[in-house]
Amino acid sequence: MAFSEFEIKKYEKVVGAYVESHRPPPHIRDKVDIGFRVEGQSVEIFEIRPSWQDPQKKIEEAVAKATYVKRQLLWKVYWQRADLQWHLYEPVPEVDTLEEFLQIVEADEYSCFFG
């Protein structure tokens, strides 16, 4: 079941503030930027870069994902490995709030998110 409109707005505000504070300076955003999306029961953070094959096209490189499990009232934390699949972030696989998820991404203690 997808988030309600109220929840979407709340999560967009929280993650949007995080992303905005971590975006690169405006003069290099055409080379690298950071974005996010709220989709289904998940929030995903990604980098935006020009494709090396066609610099006119932008590609998104996954950074981190949190999926809300309503039955358990928690967020599962994921990172994308080299196999391009999402894997639970084993040091801290679950958190209670989206803010805790963002703190884990910020710390990036094991260089899983931003490398």
C-alpha positions in Angstrom: 0.0 0.0 0.0 1.4 3.4 -1.0 1.9 6.3 1.3 -0.9 8.8 1.8 -0.6 12.3 0.3 0.1 13.7 3.8 2.9 11.1 4.3 4.4 11.8 0.9 4.5 15.6 1.6 6.1 14.9 5.0 8.8 12.6 3.6 9.5 14.9 0.6 10.1 17.7 3.0 12.4 15.7 5.3 14.4 14.1 2.5 14.3 17.2 0.3 15.9 19.2 3.1 18.7 16.6 3.4 19.3 16.5 -0.3 19.3 20.2 -0.7 21.9 20.6 2.0 24.1 18.0 0.3 23.9 19.2 -3.3 27.1 20.3 -4.9 27.6 24.0 -5.8 25.3 25.3 -8.6 28.2 25.7 -11.1 28.9 21.9 -11.2 25.4 20.5 -10.9 25.3 19.8 -14.7 28.2 17.4 -14.0 27.0 15.8 -10.7 23.9 16.4 -8.6 21.9 14.5 -6.0 18.2 13.8 -6.1 15.5 11.7 -4.5 12.1 10.1 -5.1 9.3 8.8 -3.0 7.7 5.8 -4.7 5.4 3.2 -3.3 6.6 2.5 0.3 10.1 3.6 -0.4 12.4 6.7 -0.4 15.4 6.5 -2.7 18.4 8.9 -2.9 20.5 8.9 -6.1 23.3 10.8 -7.9 22.6 12.4 -11.2 25.4 12.5 -13.8 25.8 12.8 -17.6 26.1 9.4 -19.3 29.6 8.7 -20.4 28.3 7.4 -23.7 26.1 10.4 -24.4 26.8 13.5 -22.1 23.4 14.9 -23.2 21.6 12.1 -21.4 21.5 12.1 -17.6 21.7 8.9 -15.6 20.8 8.1 -12.0 23.2 6.1 -9.8 21.5 4.7 -6.7 22.9 5.8 -3.3 20.5 4.6 -0.6 16.9 3.4 -0.1 14.6 3.1 2.8 11.4 1.1 2.6 8.6 1.5 5.2 7.1 -1.7 6.6 3.8 -0.7 8.0 3.1 -3.9 9.8 6.3 -3.6 11.8 6.3 0.3 12.0 9.9 0.5 10.8 12.1 1.5 7.9 14.4 -1.1 6.2 17.7 0.4 5.1 19.2 -0.7 1.7 22.3 -0.1 -0.3 23.0 -1.1 -3.9 25.9 -3.4 -4.4 27.9 -3.9 -7.6 25.4 -6.5 -8.8 22.9 -3.5 -9.0 20.5 -5.2 -6.6 19.3 -3.6 -3.3 20.7 -5.4 -0.2 19.9 -4.8 3.5 22.5 -2.6 5.1 23.6 -5.2 7.6 25.2 -2.8 10.2 21.8 -1.2 10.7 19.2 -3.0 8.7 16.2 -1.3 10.3 15.4 2.1 11.8 12.4 3.7 13.4 12.3 7.0 11.6 13.3 8.4 8.2 15.5 10.9 10.1 17.5 7.9 11.5 17.9 6.6 8.0 19.3 9.9 6.8 21.7 10.0 9.7 23.0 6.5 8.7 23.4 7.7 5.1 25.2 10.8 6.3 27.6 8.9 8.5 28.3 6.3 5.7 30.5 4.5 8.2 31.3 1.6 5.8 31.3 3.6 2.5 28.4 1.8 1.2 26.3 4.7 0.1 28.5 7.4 -1.4 31.6 5.1 -1.6 
